[in-house]
Amino acid sequence: MLLCRPCQAQIISMMNTECILEPLSLPESPGGVAAVESSPYVPCIFCKECYLLAEQNQLLLKHMIIEHKLVIADVKLVADFQRYILYWKKRFTEQPITDFCSVIRTNSEAPLEEQDNYFLLCDVLPEDRLLREQLQQKRLREILEQQQQERYDTSFHGMCMFCDQEFTGNRSVLLNHMAREHAFNIGLPDNIVNCYEFLSVLQNKLDNEPLFRYSHHSSHKYFMITVPSAQLFSLSHPFCWFSSKYKIHSLQCLYCEKVFRDKNTLKDHMRKKQHRRINAKNKEYDRFYIINYLEFGKSWEEVQSEDDRELLDNLEEDWSDWEEHPMCAVCLFCEQQADTTEKLYFHMQNSHGFDFLKIKSEHGLNFYQQVKLVNFIRREIHHCRCYKCQEKFQSKTELISHMEETKHITFLPARSTWDQPQYYFPTYENDTLLCTLSDSEDLTAEDSSEDVPVSYQLSGEFLGRNNPMHQYRLAANWLESSF
């Protein structure tokens, strides 16, 4: 294409002023930070040295102590060591290290040139404490999301470690099979997270050739990577960082962690010694249980022992100022209350003409029939309806006056009316009178002359496993679940 001279001069001028002689970089985006955090390497806070991300990160900590005199306290309580380091690496570029760290001078009595200043970074600093708590909460959210995904995941595919039977569907199918058929119980499925990785770690210990599998959290799919052990420990291999994260001991008992020469010997040992279980003291398994993520800086043993300590503390408390509030039973026809059944029965007979003990004796009512009768009367009175003539009233006062005047209060309807399963259920859930009923057939007025408090009856004979009240509650619960 031919251009006129003025156009050629204009193009040459633009080239001289707008040509790019060096590479350009776009501003850093959040994706760039995420890419750094997903790297298997952790950088030093002060220099460009990087170390493989391992469980304890001992090499990096050693480097920072020797080269930069920095000590990080309670590293094991940091939920995400990589994010923790990246955060402080950025903060130390913004402010001097003395703004964040306590200065510890060593060899203070030696000459000045032999003295050293070390810097302590710990959670005494509010910013550090807040960072550790935020990392713990973030880690807990991620773990709960992962557990929720695994709980409803139906694409699981795994093989039993003892009988080579394959299972598909949900992870609970395999875990329940091993617990039921092989007495190998690693816990309830809902208490476990990263189940694929957990099973792979256990399988690696039992297998002759280490097999590495890891779960990928993208699109609810899991991928497996097989790395021969010879290549695994090669520093030039792209997956060599796995060797620093996982300790490999093949043909190893999961409980006593003794190593055997062949797989058959290992299986016989675990079966005969009843070692088909994992070693609870092995910290390698802690990351697979939800309980270890629940509270900041606490292991599962500390969390579980807290309840016991609270119980022991409660036993040592002083109960001398505790006062018992007596429980009272309420009359069937009015609001009158009594702290003993004898007083209540006397009130109903004297004030309303209703003799409960006489009705019980004449009709031969057992415990369950008494319960039905009480619940029936309670319901009819609640609806302001006379249980004899079925007439309804505007208030309970009018109803009781009618029943007392017509003597309907002493006449029970036909047994088929109130002896129904629906009256197993209390009209009032706090009806204490139900708990004081007795199934004794030879109970007379003379036998019941002693005033027995309602609270004693509840806490004593009426709360035993074999007493009628307990059986009534079981029957009521069963009926409620059946309807």
C-alpha positions in Angstrom: 0.0 0.0 0.0 1.4 3.4 -1.0 1.1 6.4 1.3 1.6 10.1 0.5 4.5 11.9 2.1 2.4 13.7 4.8 0.9 10.4 5.9 4.3 8.7 6.0 5.7 11.6 8.2 2.7 11.3 10.6 3.2 7.5 11.0 6.9 7.9 11.7 6.2 10.6 14.2 3.7 8.3 16.1 6.1 5.4 16.1 8.8 7.6 17.7 6.6 8.8 20.5 4.4 5.7 21.3 6.7 2.7 20.7 7.0 0.3 23.7 10.5 -0.6 24.6 9.9 -2.7 27.7 7.3 -5.2 29.0 4.3 -3.8 30.8 2.5 -5.3 33.9 -1.1 -4.9 34.7 -2.1 -4.0 38.3 -2.2 -7.0 40.7 -5.6 -8.5 41.0 -7.1 -10.7 43.7 -6.5 -13.6 41.4 -2.8 -13.0 41.6 -2.8 -13.2 45.4 -4.9 -16.4 45.2 -2.4 -17.9 42.9 0.4 -17.2 45.4 -1.6 -18.7 48.2 -2.3 -21.8 46.2 1.4 -22.4 45.6 3.1 -25.2 47.5 5.8 -22.8 48.6 5.9 -20.3 51.5 8.1 -17.3 51.2 10.3 -15.8 53.9 8.8 -12.7 55.5 12.0 -10.7 54.9 13.7 -12.1 51.8 13.1 -14.0 48.6 13.8 -17.4 50.1 11.0 -19.9 49.6 10.4 -23.3 51.3 8.0 -26.1 50.6 4.8 -26.0 52.4 5.0 -28.7 55.1 3.1 -29.4 58.3 5.5 -27.8 60.7 7.5 -25.5 58.3 10.6 -26.1 60.3 13.0 -25.1 57.6 11.4 -21.7 57.1 11.1 -21.0 60.9 14.8 -22.0 61.3 15.8 -19.7 58.5 13.9 -16.7 59.9 15.4 -17.3 63.4 19.0 -17.6 62.2 19.0 -15.1 59.4 16.5 -12.5 60.6 16.2 -13.1 64.3 12.4 -13.5 64.1 10.6 -16.0 66.4 6.9 -16.8 65.9 5.2 -18.1 69.0 2.7 -21.0 69.0 3.0 -21.8 65.3 0.9 -24.9 65.8 -2.1 -22.7 66.7 -1.9 -20.9 63.3 -4.7 -22.4 61.2 -3.3 -21.4 57.8 0.5 -20.9 58.0 0.9 -19.7 54.4 -1.7 -16.9 54.7 -0.3 -15.9 58.0 3.2 -15.5 56.6 1.9 -13.6 53.5 0.0 -11.2 55.7 3.0 -10.3 57.9 5.3 -10.1 54.9 3.0 -7.3 53.6 2.7 -5.6 57.0 6.4 -5.6 57.6 6.9 -3.6 54.4 4.5 -0.9 55.6 5.8 -0.4 59.2 9.0 -1.2 61.2 9.2 -4.6 62.8 9.5 -3.0 66.2 5.9 -1.8 65.9 4.6 -5.4 65.9 7.2 -7.5 67.8 8.7 -7.6 71.3 12.4 -7.2 71.3 14.4 -9.8 73.3 18.0 -9.1 74.0 20.3 -12.1 74.5 23.7 -12.0 76.2 22.8 -8.8 77.8 25.9 -8.9 80.1 28.3 -9.5 77.2 30.0 -6.7 75.3 27.7 -4.8 72.9 29.1 -6.4 69.8 28.2 -9.9 71.1 24.7 -9.0 72.0 21.8 -10.0 69.8 18.3 -8.7 69.5 15.5 -11.2 68.7 12.0 -10.2 67.7 9.0 -12.1 69.1 5.8 -12.2 67.1 2.9 -13.6 69.2 -0.8 -13.2 69.8 -0.2 -10.8 72.7 -0.4 -8.3 69.8 -4.1 -7.7 69.2 -3.6 -7.6 65.5 -1.8 -11.0 65.5 -4.5 -12.4 67.8 -7.3 -11.2 65.5 -5.5 -12.6 62.4 -5.2 -16.0 64.0 -8.8 -16.0 64.9 -9.9 -14.9 61.4 -7.7 -17.6 59.9 -9.3 -20.2 62.2 -12.8 -19.1 61.3 -12.0 -19.1 57.6 -10.5 -22.5 57.9 -13.6 -23.7 59.8 -15.9 -22.4 57.1 -14.0 -24.1 54.4 -13.9 -27.4 56.3 -17.7 -27.2 56.9 -18.4 -26.5 53.3 -16.2 -29.4 52.3 -17.9 -31.7 54.8 -21.4 -30.6 53.5 -20.4 -31.4 50.0 -19.1 -34.8 50.9 -22.2 -35.5 53.0 -24.5 -35.2 50.0 -22.0 -36.4 47.3 -23.3 -39.5 45.5 -20.3 -39.9 43.1 -18.1 -41.6 45.7 -16.2 -44.7 44.5 -14.0 -46.6 46.9 -12.8 -50.1 47.8 -12.8 -51.8 51.1 -9.4 -52.1 52.6 -10.0 -55.6 53.9 -12.2 -57.5 51.4 -11.5 -55.5 48.1 -15.3 -55.0 47.7 -16.1 -51.9 45.7 -18.7 -49.3 46.8 -20.3 -46.4 44.9 -22.7 -43.7 46.0 -22.1 -42.0 49.3 -19.0 -42.4 51.5 -21.1 -43.6 54.4 -21.8 -46.9 52.5 -18.1 -47.9 52.6 -17.5 -46.6 56.2 -20.6 -48.4 57.5 -19.5 -51.6 55.7 -16.0 -51.6 57.2 -17.5 -50.9 60.7 -20.2 -53.6 60.4 -18.3 -56.4 58.5 -14.7 -55.8 59.7 -15.1 -54.1 63.0 -13.0 -51.2 61.6 -14.6 -48.0 62.8 -12.9 -44.6 62.1 -15.9 -42.6 63.3 -19.3 -41.5 62.1 -19.3 -40.2 58.5 -20.7 -36.9 59.5 -17.7 -36.3 61.8 -15.2 -36.9 59.1 -13.9 -34.4 56.4 -11.7 -35.0 53.4 -12.7 -38.6 53.4 -11.0 -39.5 50.1 -7.7 -38.3 51.5 -8.2 -40.0 54.8 -8.9 -43.3 53.2 -5.9 -42.9 50.9 -3.6 -42.2 53.9 -4.9 -45.4 55.6 -4.6 -47.4 52.4 -1.0 -46.2 51.9 0.0 -47.6 55.2 -1.5 -51.0 54.4 -0.3 -51.2 50.8 3.1 -52.4 49.6 3.5 -49.7 47.0 2.5 -46.1 48.1 -0.4 -44.7 46.1 -1.2 -41.1 46.4 -4.6 -39.7 45.9 -5.8 -36.2 46.5 -9.1 -34.6 46.3 -9.7 -31.6 44.0 -12.5 -29.2 45.2 -13.5 -28.0 41.7 -16.9 -28.9 40.3 -17.5 -31.6 42.9 -15.1 -34.0 41.2 -12.2 -35.9 42.7 -9.0 -36.8 40.9 -6.4 -39.4 41.8 -2.7 -39.1 41.2 -0.4 -42.2 41.4 3.2 -41.4 42.1 5.8 -44.3 42.3 7.8 -44.1 45.5 11.1 -43.8 43.5 9.9 -40.7 41.8 8.1 -39.4 44.8 11.3 -38.7 46.7 13.1 -37.3 43.8 13.6 -33.6 44.2 13.3 -33.0 40.5 9.9 -34.6 40.3 7.0 -32.1 40.2 5.2 -33.9 43.0 8.2 -34.2 45.3 6.6 -31.8 47.8 4.1 -34.6 48.7 7.0 -36.4 50.5 7.3 -33.5 53.0 3.6 -33.5 53.7 2.9 -37.2 54.1 5.0 -39.7 55.9 5.1 -43.0 54.1 5.3 -46.3 55.9 3.9 -49.2 53.9 2.8 -52.5 55.4 2.2 -50.7 58.7 -0.3 -51.6 61.4 -2.8 -48.7 61.8 -3.0 -49.0 65.6 0.5 -50.0 67.0 2.2 -48.7 63.8 4.6 -51.6 63.6 5.9 -52.4 60.2 5.7 -55.9 58.7 7.5 -57.7 55.9 4.4 -58.7 53.9 0.7 -58.0 53.6 -0.5 -61.3 54.9 1.5 -61.1 58.1 0.1 -57.5 58.6 -3.5 -58.7 58.1 -3.1 -61.6 60.5 -1.5 -59.3 63.1 -4.4 -56.8 62.9 -7.0 -59.5 63.1 -5.5 -61.5 66.0 -4.5 -58.5 68.0 -7.8 -56.7 67.3 -5.8 -53.8 65.9 -8.4 -52.9 63.2 -8.6 -49.4 64.4 -6.5 -46.2 64.1 -4.1 -44.8 66.7 -6.0 -42.0 68.4 -2.7 -40.4 69.5 -1.4 -40.1 66.0 -1.7 -36.4 65.1 -1.6 -37.2 61.4 -5.3 -38.1 61.6 -6.5 -34.9 63.4 -7.1 -32.9 60.2 -9.7 -35.4 59.1 -12.1 -34.9 62.1 -14.4 -31.8 62.4 -13.9 -31.6 66.2 -10.3 -30.4 65.7 -11.5 -27.3 63.8 -14.2 -26.2 66.2 -12.3 -24.2 68.8 -9.2 -22.0 68.4 -6.1 -23.7 69.7 -7.8 -26.8 71.1 -7.4 -30.4 70.2 -10.1 -33.0 70.2 -8.9 -34.3 73.6 -9.1 -30.9 75.2 -12.6 -30.3 73.7 -13.9 -33.6 74.9 -12.4 -33.3 78.4 -14.1 -29.9 78.9 -17.5 -31.4 79.7 -16.0 -33.7 82.3 -14.1 -30.9 83.9 -17.4 -28.9 84.1 -19.2 -31.8 85.7 -16.4 -32.2 88.3 -16.5 -28.5 89.0 -20.2 -28.6 89.5 -19.9 -31.4 92.0 -17.6 -29.3 94.1 -20.0 -26.3 94.1 -21.7 -25.4 97.3 -25.4 -26.4 97.3 -26.2 -25.3 100.8 -28.2 -22.3 99.7 -30.3 -24.3 97.3 -34.0 -24.4 98.1 -36.5 -26.9 96.7 -39.7 -25.5 95.3 -42.5 -28.0 95.9 -44.4 -29.3 92.9 -48.2 -29.0 93.0 -51.0 -30.9 91.3 -54.0 -29.0 89.9 -57.6 -29.9 90.5 -59.5 -31.4 87.5 -62.3 -28.8 87.8 -60.8 -25.5 89.1 -57.5 -23.8 89.6 -56.9 -25.1 93.2 -53.5 -26.6 93.7 -52.2 -29.0 96.4 -48.7 -30.2 97.2 -49.9 -33.7 98.0 -52.3 -36.0 96.2 -54.3 -36.6 99.4 -55.1 -32.9 99.8 -56.0 -32.7 96.1 -58.4 -35.8 96.3 -59.9 -34.3 99.5 -60.5 -31.0 97.8 -62.2 -32.5 94.7 -64.5 -34.7 96.9 -65.3 -31.9 99.4 -65.7 -29.0 96.9 -67.0 -30.7 93.8 -68.4 -34.0 95.0 -65.9 -35.9 92.8 -64.4 -38.9 94.6 -61.5 -40.1 92.4 -60.4 -43.0 94.6 -64.0 -44.3 94.8 -64.4 -44.1 91.0 -61.1 -45.8 90.5 -62.1 -48.6 92.9 -65.6 -49.1 91.6 -64.6 -49.2 87.9 -61.4 -51.2 88.6 -59.2 -48.7 86.7 -55.6 -49.6 86.1 -52.9 -47.1 85.6 -53.4 -46.5 81.9 -57.2 -46.2 82.3 -56.6 -43.6 85.0 -54.4 -41.6 82.6 -57.0 -41.7 79.9 -59.8 -40.7 82.3 -57.8 -37.7 83.6 -56.8 -36.6 80.1 -60.5 -37.0 79.0 -61.8 -34.9 81.9 -59.1 -32.2 81.4 -60.0 -31.9 77.7 -63.8 -31.7 78.3 -63.4 -29.1 81.0 -61.0 -27.1 78.7 -63.7 -27.0 76.0 -66.3 -26.0 78.6 -68.4 -29.0 77.9 -70.2 -31.3 80.3 -68.9 -34.8 79.8 -72.3 -36.3 80.9 -74.8 -34.3 78.8 -72.4 -32.7 76.3 -73.9 -29.3 76.9 -71.4 -26.4 76.2 -71.0 -23.3 78.3 -69.4 -19.9 77.8 -67.0 -20.2 80.8 -65.6 -22.9 83.1 -67.5 -21.3 86.0 -70.8 -21.8 84.4 -69.9 -25.4 83.5 -68.8 -26.4 87.0 -71.9 -24.8 88.5 -74.1 -26.8 86.1 -72.2 -30.1 86.8 -72.4 -29.6 90.5 -76.1 -28.7 90.5 -77.1 -31.6 88.2 -74.7 -34.0 89.9 -73.3 -34.7 86.4 -69.8 -34.4 87.9 -70.2 -37.8 89.6 -71.5 -39.7 86.6 -68.9 -40.8 84.0 -69.9 -41.5 80.4 -69.7 -44.9 78.9 -66.2 -46.4 79.1 -66.0 -46.5 75.3 -66.2 -42.7 75.3 -63.0 -42.0 77.3 -61.1 -45.3 77.1 -59.5 -44.4 73.7 -55.9 -44.2 72.6 -56.1 -40.5 71.9 -56.4 -39.8 75.6 -52.9 -41.3 76.2 -51.7 -37.8 75.3 -51.9 -35.2 78.1 -54.2 -32.2 77.6 -51.6 -30.1 79.5 -48.0 -31.1 79.1 -47.1 -30.1 82.7 -50.0 -32.0 84.3 -48.3 -33.2 87.5 -51.4 -35.2 88.5 -50.5 -37.8 85.9 -47.2 -38.5 87.6 -48.9 -39.2 90.9 -51.3 -41.9 89.8 -50.9 -45.4 91.2 -51.6 -48.8 89.8 -52.0 -50.4 93.2 -55.4 -52.2 93.6 -55.4 -52.4 97.4 -55.0 -48.6 97.9 -57.5 -47.5 100.5 -58.1 -44.3 102.4 -56.3 -45.7 105.4 -53.2 -46.6 103.4 -53.2 -43.2 101.9 -53.6 -41.3 105.1 -50.0 -40.1 105.1 -49.4 -36.9 103.2 -46.8 -37.7 100.6 -45.4 -34.7 98.7 -45.9 -34.7 95.0 -42.2 -33.9 94.5 -41.2 -37.0 96.4 -43.4 -39.2 94.3 -41.9 -37.7 91.1 -38.3 -38.1 92.3 -38.8 -41.5 93.9 -40.9 -44.5 93.0 -42.7 -42.9 90.0 -39.5 -42.2 88.0 -38.2 -45.7 88.0 -37.7 -47.5 84.7 -40.2 -50.2 85.5 -43.0 -48.0 86.9 -46.2 -47.4 85.0 -45.5 -43.7 84.4 -42.4 -44.5 82.6 -44.1 -47.2 80.5 -47.0 -44.7 79.8 -44.5 -42.2 78.4 -43.0 -44.8 76.2 -46.4 -45.9 74.9 -47.4 -42.2 74.3 -44.2 -41.6 72.4 -44.8 -44.7 70.3 -48.4 -43.7 69.5 -47.4 -40.2 68.6 -44.8 -41.5 66.1 -47.4 -43.9 64.7 -50.2 -41.4 63.9 
